[in-house]
Amino acid sequence: MAQNRRARSPRCHKSDPPDVIFTVRPERREGVTDVAQLYTTYKPLLFSLAYRMVGTITDAEDMVQDTFLSLERTRTDEIHNIKAFLCRTLTNKCIDFLRRARKQREVYVGPWLPEPLVLTSEEGDPVHEVMTHDRLSIACLMLMESLSPTERAVFVLREVLACDYREIAELVGKTEANCRKIFSRVRQKLSHRLPDEPIDYAQHEQLVERFLAAMRDGDADTLLALLAEEVTLYSDGGGKVRAAIFPICTRERVLAFLLGVAKKTSAFRAGRMANVNGMPGLLCVRDNRLFAVMSCSVRCGRVEAIYLILNPEKLRHVPAMETT
Protein backbone atom coordinates (compact mmCIF):
# COMPACT_ATOMS: atom_id res chain seq x y z
CA MET A 1 0.00 0.00 0.00
CA ALA A 2 1.22 3.52 -0.73
CA GLN A 3 0.41 4.76 2.76
CA ASN A 4 3.16 7.35 2.92
CA ARG A 5 2.40 8.99 -0.39
CA ARG A 6 0.31 12.10 -0.54
CA ALA A 7 -3.24 11.32 -1.60
CA ARG A 8 -4.14 12.67 -5.00
CA SER A 9 -7.44 13.05 -6.76
CA PRO A 10 -7.96 11.64 -10.25
CA ARG A 11 -8.29 14.11 -13.06
CA CYS A 12 -10.02 13.77 -16.40
CA HIS A 13 -11.63 15.97 -19.01
CA LYS A 14 -14.60 15.75 -21.31
CA SER A 15 -12.21 15.32 -24.23
CA ASP A 16 -10.79 12.10 -22.80
CA PRO A 17 -10.52 9.22 -25.29
CA PRO A 18 -12.96 6.32 -25.02
CA ASP A 19 -11.88 3.25 -23.08
CA VAL A 20 -10.86 1.20 -26.11
CA ILE A 21 -7.28 0.05 -26.45
CA PHE A 22 -5.14 0.03 -29.63
CA THR A 23 -7.50 2.13 -31.71
CA VAL A 24 -5.03 4.96 -32.32
CA ARG A 25 -2.03 5.14 -34.60
CA PRO A 26 1.34 4.33 -33.03
CA GLU A 27 2.87 7.38 -31.39
CA ARG A 28 6.49 8.27 -30.93
CA ARG A 29 7.89 9.90 -27.82
CA GLU A 30 10.15 12.83 -28.62
CA GLY A 31 10.67 14.47 -25.25
CA VAL A 32 9.39 15.32 -21.81
CA THR A 33 6.82 17.72 -23.25
CA ASP A 34 5.24 14.86 -25.20
CA VAL A 35 5.16 12.71 -22.07
CA ALA A 36 3.25 15.47 -20.28
CA GLN A 37 0.77 15.59 -23.14
CA LEU A 38 0.41 11.82 -23.07
CA TYR A 39 -0.22 12.02 -19.33
CA THR A 40 -3.11 14.41 -19.89
CA THR A 41 -4.49 12.24 -22.68
CA TYR A 42 -4.24 8.79 -21.14
CA LYS A 43 -4.47 9.32 -17.40
CA PRO A 44 -8.30 8.95 -17.32
CA LEU A 45 -8.13 5.62 -19.17
CA LEU A 46 -5.28 4.34 -17.00
CA PHE A 47 -6.93 5.47 -13.78
CA SER A 48 -10.17 3.79 -14.88
CA LEU A 49 -8.31 0.53 -15.48
CA ALA A 50 -6.28 0.72 -12.25
CA TYR A 51 -9.23 1.63 -10.02
CA ARG A 52 -11.33 -1.20 -11.39
CA MET A 53 -8.44 -3.56 -10.79
CA VAL A 54 -7.41 -2.56 -7.24
CA GLY A 55 -10.46 -0.75 -5.81
CA THR A 56 -8.44 1.95 -4.02
CA ILE A 57 -8.00 5.49 -5.28
CA THR A 58 -4.57 6.32 -3.86
CA ASP A 59 -3.04 3.06 -5.06
CA ALA A 60 -4.61 3.47 -8.50
CA GLU A 61 -3.18 6.99 -8.70
CA ASP A 62 0.24 5.80 -7.60
CA MET A 63 0.33 3.09 -10.24
CA VAL A 64 -0.64 5.57 -12.94
CA GLN A 65 2.23 7.81 -11.82
CA ASP A 66 4.64 4.86 -11.77
CA THR A 67 3.52 3.84 -15.26
CA PHE A 68 4.49 7.22 -16.67
CA LEU A 69 7.81 7.06 -14.82
CA SER A 70 8.40 3.76 -16.61
CA LEU A 71 7.62 5.51 -19.88
CA GLU A 72 10.20 8.19 -19.17
CA ARG A 73 12.84 5.55 -18.39
CA THR A 74 12.21 3.58 -21.58
CA ARG A 75 14.12 4.24 -24.80
CA THR A 76 12.01 5.89 -27.46
CA ASP A 77 12.88 3.38 -30.17
CA GLU A 78 11.62 0.53 -27.97
CA ILE A 79 8.05 1.84 -27.92
CA HIS A 80 5.97 1.21 -31.04
CA ASN A 81 2.52 1.91 -29.56
CA ILE A 82 2.35 4.26 -26.59
CA LYS A 83 -1.17 3.30 -25.58
CA ALA A 84 -0.36 -0.40 -25.63
CA PHE A 85 2.83 0.19 -23.67
CA LEU A 86 1.03 2.20 -20.98
CA CYS A 87 -1.82 -0.28 -20.59
CA ARG A 88 0.51 -3.27 -20.48
CA THR A 89 2.79 -1.61 -17.92
CA LEU A 90 -0.15 -0.58 -15.75
CA THR A 91 -1.80 -4.01 -15.95
CA ASN A 92 1.39 -5.69 -14.78
CA LYS A 93 1.70 -3.23 -11.89
CA CYS A 94 -1.90 -3.91 -10.87
CA ILE A 95 -1.40 -7.67 -10.96
CA ASP A 96 1.76 -7.40 -8.85
CA PHE A 97 0.00 -5.08 -6.41
CA LEU A 98 -2.96 -7.42 -6.00
CA ARG A 99 -0.71 -10.37 -5.30
CA ARG A 100 0.99 -8.41 -2.52
CA ALA A 101 -2.26 -6.95 -1.19
CA ARG A 102 -4.15 -10.24 -0.96
CA LYS A 103 -2.57 -11.20 2.37
CA GLN A 104 -3.29 -7.76 3.82
CA ARG A 105 -6.93 -7.94 2.78
CA GLU A 106 -7.27 -11.44 4.22
CA VAL A 107 -6.46 -10.09 7.72
CA TYR A 108 -8.48 -6.89 7.27
CA VAL A 109 -10.85 -6.26 10.18
CA GLY A 110 -14.38 -6.92 8.92
CA PRO A 111 -15.55 -6.85 5.29
CA TRP A 112 -13.19 -5.11 2.85
CA LEU A 113 -15.04 -2.68 0.57
CA PRO A 114 -13.58 -0.55 -2.24
CA GLU A 115 -12.92 3.15 -1.71
CA PRO A 116 -15.97 5.03 -3.00
CA LEU A 117 -15.72 7.46 -5.90
CA VAL A 118 -18.13 10.33 -5.31
CA LEU A 119 -19.09 12.40 -8.33
CA THR A 120 -19.45 16.13 -7.76
CA SER A 121 -21.80 18.29 -9.78
CA GLU A 122 -19.19 20.84 -10.82
CA GLU A 123 -18.30 21.17 -14.49
CA GLY A 124 -15.33 19.08 -15.56
CA ASP A 125 -15.37 16.89 -12.46
CA PRO A 126 -12.11 14.90 -12.35
CA VAL A 127 -13.73 11.45 -12.21
CA HIS A 128 -16.80 12.16 -14.34
CA GLU A 129 -15.52 10.26 -17.37
CA VAL A 130 -14.60 7.21 -15.30
CA MET A 131 -18.00 7.06 -13.65
CA THR A 132 -20.02 7.04 -16.84
CA HIS A 133 -19.15 3.43 -17.59
CA ASP A 134 -20.69 0.17 -16.39
CA ARG A 135 -19.02 -2.27 -14.01
CA LEU A 136 -17.88 0.45 -11.62
CA SER A 137 -20.42 -0.05 -8.85
CA ILE A 138 -19.29 -0.97 -5.35
CA ALA A 139 -21.11 -4.27 -5.81
CA CYS A 140 -19.18 -5.15 -8.97
CA LEU A 141 -15.84 -4.04 -7.53
CA MET A 142 -16.53 -6.17 -4.49
CA LEU A 143 -17.17 -9.17 -6.73
CA MET A 144 -13.71 -8.63 -8.17
CA GLU A 145 -12.27 -9.65 -4.81
CA SER A 146 -13.28 -13.24 -5.54
CA LEU A 147 -11.05 -13.30 -8.64
CA SER A 148 -7.34 -13.90 -8.96
CA PRO A 149 -5.26 -10.93 -10.20
CA THR A 150 -4.99 -12.38 -13.70
CA GLU A 151 -8.71 -13.22 -13.82
CA ARG A 152 -9.51 -9.69 -12.76
CA ALA A 153 -7.28 -8.21 -15.46
CA VAL A 154 -8.80 -10.38 -18.20
CA PHE A 155 -12.35 -9.60 -17.06
CA VAL A 156 -11.81 -5.83 -16.90
CA LEU A 157 -9.98 -5.68 -20.21
CA ARG A 158 -12.63 -7.73 -22.01
CA GLU A 159 -15.90 -6.84 -20.29
CA VAL A 160 -15.26 -3.18 -19.52
CA LEU A 161 -12.64 -1.93 -21.98
CA ALA A 162 -13.82 -4.11 -24.89
CA CYS A 163 -10.35 -5.40 -25.82
CA ASP A 164 -10.13 -8.35 -28.18
CA TYR A 165 -8.39 -11.50 -27.03
CA ARG A 166 -5.23 -10.80 -29.01
CA GLU A 167 -4.81 -7.51 -27.18
CA ILE A 168 -5.60 -9.08 -23.81
CA ALA A 169 -3.11 -11.88 -24.42
CA GLU A 170 -0.39 -9.33 -25.12
CA LEU A 171 -1.25 -7.30 -22.02
CA VAL A 172 -1.34 -10.18 -19.52
CA GLY A 173 1.28 -12.43 -21.09
CA LYS A 174 -1.05 -15.34 -21.87
CA THR A 175 -2.13 -17.03 -25.08
CA GLU A 176 -5.38 -16.01 -26.74
CA ALA A 177 -6.82 -19.45 -25.98
CA ASN A 178 -5.95 -19.12 -22.30
CA CYS A 179 -7.54 -15.68 -22.14
CA ARG A 180 -10.74 -17.00 -23.71
CA LYS A 181 -10.90 -19.79 -21.13
CA ILE A 182 -10.19 -17.40 -18.26
CA PHE A 183 -12.89 -14.97 -19.36
CA SER A 184 -15.44 -17.74 -19.89
CA ARG A 185 -14.69 -19.14 -16.44
CA VAL A 186 -15.02 -15.72 -14.80
CA ARG A 187 -18.29 -14.93 -16.60
CA GLN A 188 -19.74 -18.23 -15.45
CA LYS A 189 -18.52 -17.59 -11.91
CA LEU A 190 -20.07 -14.12 -11.75
CA SER A 191 -23.11 -14.58 -13.98
CA HIS A 192 -25.61 -15.09 -11.15
CA ARG A 193 -24.25 -12.09 -9.24
CA LEU A 194 -24.03 -9.47 -12.00
CA PRO A 195 -27.08 -7.38 -13.01
CA ASP A 196 -29.26 -9.13 -15.57
CA GLU A 197 -30.04 -5.88 -17.37
CA PRO A 198 -28.88 -2.24 -17.38
CA ILE A 199 -29.72 -0.39 -14.18
CA ASP A 200 -32.30 2.38 -14.48
CA TYR A 201 -30.64 5.37 -12.80
CA ALA A 202 -33.88 7.28 -12.19
CA GLN A 203 -35.64 4.30 -10.56
CA HIS A 204 -32.57 3.57 -8.45
CA GLU A 205 -32.47 7.22 -7.36
CA GLN A 206 -36.13 7.18 -6.34
CA LEU A 207 -35.60 4.05 -4.27
CA VAL A 208 -32.58 5.56 -2.48
CA GLU A 209 -34.55 8.75 -1.79
CA ARG A 210 -37.34 6.69 -0.20
CA PHE A 211 -34.74 4.78 1.80
CA LEU A 212 -33.18 8.00 3.11
CA ALA A 213 -36.58 9.45 4.04
CA ALA A 214 -37.50 6.24 5.89
CA MET A 215 -34.19 6.30 7.78
CA ARG A 216 -34.75 9.92 8.80
CA ASP A 217 -38.23 9.12 10.07
CA GLY A 218 -37.39 5.75 11.58
CA ASP A 219 -40.14 4.31 9.37
CA ALA A 220 -39.75 0.55 9.88
CA ASP A 221 -42.63 -0.41 7.59
CA THR A 222 -41.25 1.49 4.60
CA LEU A 223 -37.74 0.18 5.19
CA LEU A 224 -39.02 -3.37 5.41
CA ALA A 225 -40.87 -2.93 2.11
CA LEU A 226 -37.72 -1.63 0.42
CA LEU A 227 -35.50 -4.51 1.51
CA ALA A 228 -35.30 -7.79 -0.38
CA GLU A 229 -35.99 -10.92 1.65
CA GLU A 230 -32.35 -12.07 1.48
CA VAL A 231 -30.72 -8.64 1.72
CA THR A 232 -27.16 -8.44 3.06
CA LEU A 233 -25.49 -5.44 4.70
CA TYR A 234 -21.71 -5.00 4.64
CA SER A 235 -20.10 -2.37 6.87
CA ASP A 236 -16.42 -1.50 6.47
CA GLY A 237 -14.85 0.17 9.48
CA GLY A 238 -11.43 -1.37 8.97
CA GLY A 239 -10.89 -1.56 12.72
CA LYS A 240 -10.75 2.26 12.78
CA VAL A 241 -14.35 2.90 13.81
CA ARG A 242 -17.20 0.82 15.15
CA ALA A 243 -18.79 -1.39 12.51
CA ALA A 244 -20.28 -4.85 12.09
CA ILE A 245 -17.37 -7.28 11.72
CA PHE A 246 -19.46 -9.81 9.81
CA PRO A 247 -22.03 -9.24 7.04
CA ILE A 248 -25.59 -8.91 8.35
CA CYS A 249 -28.03 -11.16 6.52
CA THR A 250 -31.84 -11.39 6.19
CA ARG A 251 -34.32 -8.56 6.06
CA GLU A 252 -35.24 -8.61 9.75
CA ARG A 253 -31.63 -8.38 10.97
CA VAL A 254 -30.70 -5.68 8.48
CA LEU A 255 -33.80 -3.71 9.47
CA ALA A 256 -32.88 -3.95 13.16
CA PHE A 257 -29.34 -2.75 12.40
CA LEU A 258 -30.56 0.20 10.33
CA LEU A 259 -33.11 1.29 12.92
CA GLY A 260 -30.42 1.07 15.59
CA VAL A 261 -28.11 3.29 13.56
CA ALA A 262 -30.92 5.76 12.88
CA LYS A 263 -31.75 5.95 16.58
CA LYS A 264 -28.18 6.32 17.87
CA THR A 265 -26.78 8.76 15.34
CA SER A 266 -27.91 11.72 13.26
CA ALA A 267 -25.87 10.50 10.29
CA PHE A 268 -28.95 9.73 8.18
CA ARG A 269 -30.97 12.71 9.39
CA ALA A 270 -28.19 14.91 8.03
CA GLY A 271 -27.56 12.59 5.09
CA ARG A 272 -27.75 13.67 1.50
CA MET A 273 -27.95 12.07 -1.92
CA ALA A 274 -24.77 11.67 -3.97
CA ASN A 275 -23.51 9.90 -7.05
CA VAL A 276 -21.43 7.03 -5.66
CA ASN A 277 -19.50 5.07 -8.27
CA GLY A 278 -21.90 6.14 -10.97
CA MET A 279 -25.10 5.25 -9.11
CA PRO A 280 -27.29 7.03 -6.53
CA GLY A 281 -25.96 6.66 -3.01
CA LEU A 282 -25.85 8.49 0.30
CA LEU A 283 -23.38 10.63 2.19
CA CYS A 284 -24.02 10.23 5.90
CA VAL A 285 -22.96 13.33 7.83
CA ARG A 286 -22.56 13.71 11.59
CA ASP A 287 -21.44 16.92 13.33
CA ASN A 288 -20.78 18.47 9.90
CA ARG A 289 -18.29 15.71 9.10
CA LEU A 290 -18.60 12.80 6.74
CA PHE A 291 -19.47 9.72 8.77
CA ALA A 292 -20.05 7.14 6.05
CA VAL A 293 -20.77 6.60 2.37
CA MET A 294 -23.60 4.23 1.54
CA SER A 295 -24.19 2.42 -1.72
CA CYS A 296 -26.66 -0.31 -2.53
CA SER A 297 -27.47 -2.79 -5.25
CA VAL A 298 -31.06 -3.21 -6.39
CA ARG A 299 -32.84 -6.13 -8.02
CA CYS A 300 -36.53 -6.27 -8.94
CA GLY A 301 -37.20 -2.95 -7.25
CA ARG A 302 -35.77 -3.90 -3.85
CA VAL A 303 -32.45 -3.44 -2.12
CA GLU A 304 -30.55 -6.73 -2.18
CA ALA A 305 -27.25 -5.45 -0.73
CA ILE A 306 -26.14 -2.42 1.28
CA TYR A 307 -22.52 -1.28 1.40
CA LEU A 308 -21.68 1.04 4.28
CA ILE A 309 -18.15 2.45 4.12
CA LEU A 310 -17.12 3.96 7.46
CA ASN A 311 -13.33 3.56 7.47
CA PRO A 312 -12.04 7.17 7.62
CA GLU A 313 -9.04 6.27 5.47
CA LYS A 314 -11.41 5.30 2.65
CA LEU A 315 -13.34 8.57 2.88
CA ARG A 316 -10.40 10.92 2.33
CA HIS A 317 -11.16 11.33 -1.36
CA VAL A 318 -14.78 12.36 -0.93
CA PRO A 319 -14.81 16.02 -2.08
CA ALA A 320 -14.85 18.41 0.86
CA MET A 321 -17.65 20.41 -0.72
CA GLU A 322 -19.91 17.41 -0.27
CA THR A 323 -19.31 17.10 3.46
CA THR A 324 -19.81 20.66 4.65
Beta strands, then each sheet from edge to edge (+ up, - down):
strand 1: 118-119
strand 2: 227-236
strand 3: 248-249
strand 4: 272-276
strand 5: 279-286
strand 6: 289-299
strand 7: 302-309
sheet 1: 1+ 4- 5+ 6- 7+ 2+ 3-
end
